[in-house]
Amino acid sequence: MKTKDIAWELRFWLQRIRPPRSSQGIQTEDEFSMSKQVKLDETSALYYVDFIFSGKGYRFYFSEELKDLAPFALERLFTYRAFAQLRLQNKPVIDIGSFIGDSALFFALRGARSVVALEPSSRFCAIASVNVERNGMGGLIHVVNEGAGKSGFAQVPVDVSKRAEDPRASVHREWRSSGRDGVRINSLGDIAERFDPLADTVLKVNCEGCEYDLILGASRVELRRFPEIMVEYHYGSGALTRKLEESGFSVLVTQNRLELNRSFSDPRLEIGLLYARRLAE
C-alpha cells in the first residue's frame, strides 16, 4: 500500500471516531419544506415528492433506484447555507453535472435568469426534462445530454436502469474515452465557445471527478469568464484551489469528508465544496 493510501486510511478511521463538524451551516426552513411521502406517478412510471419553496408548490420526480438518494439531494441543495453563497438573482447559470434536474430547479427557483444543465447520462437527462417541464420551467432551463472535462467523446458505463448492489453505484457517472461516439465531453473552452456564457454567468460543477480535467485544463482567461464558481470536489481541493487562486479568484473550501465508495475507480474519496469568487484585476 502506498504512503498516501495509508495516510488516507488513518484519516478515514479517525473521522469515524470523531466526525468532522459541518462548516456549511443549515438555513431556516421558512423558504423550503418537503413532503416525506414518496408517491408513484402512474403517467410517467416515476416516483415523486412534493415540496414548497417561498410559498409555492412544486413536484420533484425520480426513478425507483433513486428513491433514497433523490429527496436527500434536493433537500441538501435547498437547506445548506454553502449553496446559498452563490449570487443567482437574474444571472445565467451553467450547471455541469445536473443529475436529474435538482440543481437546475434550485438555480431557477433561486432567481437565475436561465440555466444550461449538462448531464452525460441520457436516462438522468430524461428525468431532468420531466422535472423541468412538469414544473413549468421549459423556457428557463435547457437540459443538454453532454458532459464536461477533457474535450472529446466518451461512454457512460453505468446502467442506471438496473439497481446496483450499492445504491450509490447507480449514480456514479465516471466515463471513459471512446473516440468520436458516445456522449460529447466539453472542456471549459468548448463550453465558452458553444454556450457563449455572458459576463455574469455563474458556473457550478459536480461531475464525480471530471472537475480536475475541467478546471486544471482551463486557461486563466477561460476561468475568468465566470465571476463565481461552485465545485463539489471528490479527490481533495488542493490542486483546484491553487489553480483558481493563480487565476485571480478568492477561494473558500468547506471541511473535507472522507468516503469509501467502490463505484469509483479510486474508491478513497475526499469530498467537499469549493466556492470561488473572481477578484478585480
N, C-alpha and C positions, 0 to 999 in steps of 0.2 A: 504494500500500500504506500502511495506517495505521501510526502510530508504534508502537502496541502489537504489531502484526503483525511489524514489523521487529525489535523487541526480542525477540519470541518466536523468530524465525528465528536471530538471533545466539546466543541461549541454546541453541537446539537443536543448532546446529553445534558450539558449544563443548562440549556434552555428548558429542557423538560423538567429539571429540578426547580429552576427559577425562571418562569416565563417572563418575557420582556413586557414592560408596561407600554401600552399603546401611546404613541405620540400624535395620533390623528385627532382625537377628541370627538366625542359624539355630539351632534347637534340636538336641539329640541325636536320633538315630533310634531310641532304645530303645523308645519307645512306638509308633512308626509305621514301617511298611515296606510297599512296594507292588511288586507284580509289574510287570516291564517288558513282559510279553507281553500284547498285546491280542487278545482272542478274540471270536468271534461266538456269540451265544446264539440258536440257531435257533427257540426257542419264542417269542421276542419280536422277532426281527429287529434287536435292539440289540447293540452291542458292549459289552465289559466288561473291567475289570481287577480282580484280586483284591488286597485289602490287609489288613494285620494292624494292629490297634490294641490295645494293652495285652494282647497275647497271644491275642486272639480274631480270627477271620477274617470278613471282610465282602467284598461284591462291589459294584462301582460301575459302573452302566450308562450308556451314552451312544449317540447316533446316529452314523452313519458320518461326517457332516461335522464332528463334534466329536472325532474320534479323536486329533488332535494336541493340542487345547486341553484337553479334559476331564481327562485324567490329570494334566496340569500344574497345573490349577486345584485339584484335590483335594490334591495333594502340597503345594502352596503353603499351603493352609489349615492343614495339619497340621504343617508343619515350620518356619514362620516365626514368630518369637517375638512379633511385633506382635499376632497374633491371640490369643496366649495371655494377653495382658493382661486380657482380659475374665474377670470372676469369674462363672463359669457354674454352679457346683455348686448343684443343687437350685433353680435360678431359671428362670422362664419367659422365653422369648425371642420377640421379633417380628423376623422375618428378611425384610427388604424387598429384593427382587431375589434370589430364592433360586436362580435359574438352573435346573439340573436336579437340585437337591437336595443338592449337595455341601456347602454351608454348613449346611443343616439337619442332615445327618448329622454334621458336625463338632460342632455345638452339642449334639446328643443324646449323642454319644459322650464329649463333654467334661463331661457331667453335668447338662445342662439338664433341668428338670422337665417342660417342654413347649415346643414350637416351633410358632408360626404362621408358615408360609412363604408369602409373597406373591410371585407371579411373573406378569407380564402376558401372556407368551407361552403360549398353550394347548398348543403342542407341547412346550415345555420343562416345563410342568406335568405333562403325561402321563408324561414320562421321570422327573421327580422322584417321581411317585407309584409308579412301578416300583421306584425305589431305596428308597423308604420301605417299601413292602410286602415286597419280597424280602429286606430286611434285618431284618424283624420289628419295625418301629418304627411301625406303623399307629396304635397307641394313644398315641404320644408326639408325632408330627409331623402337623400338619394343613396340607395343601397347598391354597392358595387362588389361583384364577386371576384375580388383580386386581393393579393397580399402585399406585404412590404418587406424590405430587407435588401438583399443583394439583387440587383437588376437581372431579370431573366424569367424563366418559367419553371414551375415545379408541380409535383404531385403532392396532394394532401393525403397521406396514407391511412389516417384513421377513419374507419367506417362507423360514423356515429349513429347509424340506423340500428346498430346492434348493441345491446347492453354489455359493457365490459365487466370483468371481474371487479376491478376497481372503478367506481363510477367516475373518478377524476380522469381516467384514461380516455373516456368518451368525449372529453372537451379539450384534449391536448391537440394542438394544431401544428406540431413540428413537421416540416416538409423536407423534401429532398429535390435536388435539381433534376430536370427531366428533358432538357433540350427545348425545342420550340413546340411543346404541347403542355397540356395541363393548365394550371392557374397562372396568370400573369403575376409576377412579383416586381414591385416598383421600388427603386431607390428613392431617396428624398429628392434627388434631381429629377427623376421621372415624374414624381408627384407634382413638383413645382411646374414642370412643363405641361403635363396633361390636365391637371385640375386647376392651374392658374390661381393659387391662393392669393387673396388680397393682402394688403399691408397689415391688416388687423386680424388675420386668421389664426385661430388657436389650434395647436396640434396636440392630440392625445394618442399615446402609443401603448397598447397592451397586446402583444402578439407572441407570447410564450417563447421568448428568446430571440426573436428577429430584431429586437431593439438595438442589439450590438452592431449588426451589419448596417442597420439603417442609420443610426446616429454616428458611429465611428467612421462609416464610409462616406459621410456627407462633408461637404466643404463648409467653411465658415460662412460664405455667402448664402448657401442653401439653408443652413440652420437659422441664420439671422433674418430670414424671410418671416419667421414666426416670432411674435412678441412673447408668447407664453407656450411652454411645452410641458406636458404631464406624461411621465413614463412610469409604467409598472415594470420594474426590472426583476430578473429571475436568477441571475448569477452574480449579484453584487453590483454596487453603484460606482465603484472607484473609477473605472475607465470612462464611464459615461459622464461622471461629474467633471473629470479633468478635461474631456473634450469640450463640454459645454462652457466651462469657465474660460478655457482658452479661446473660445469663440465669442466671448463677451456676454455671458449670462451670469446672473447670480443663481445659485442652486441651493435648494433646501431638500434634504433627504430624510424620510421617516426612518424609524428604527427598523433594522433588518429582522426578518423572521426566517429561520432555517426550516426547511421542509424536505422530507424524503418522498419523492414521487417517481416511481419506476416507469411511468409512461413517458418520461423524458430520456433522451439518450444519455445524459449525465443526470442521474437522479438526485444529486446533492444540490438543492436549490438554496439560494439566499435571496429572498423576495422582499420588496418594499416599493415605496412610491418616491419618485423624484420629481420635484417641481422646479422648473427653470423659468426665469423672467429675464428678458433681454435688457441689457444696460445701454444707456446712451453712449454713442461713440465719443 
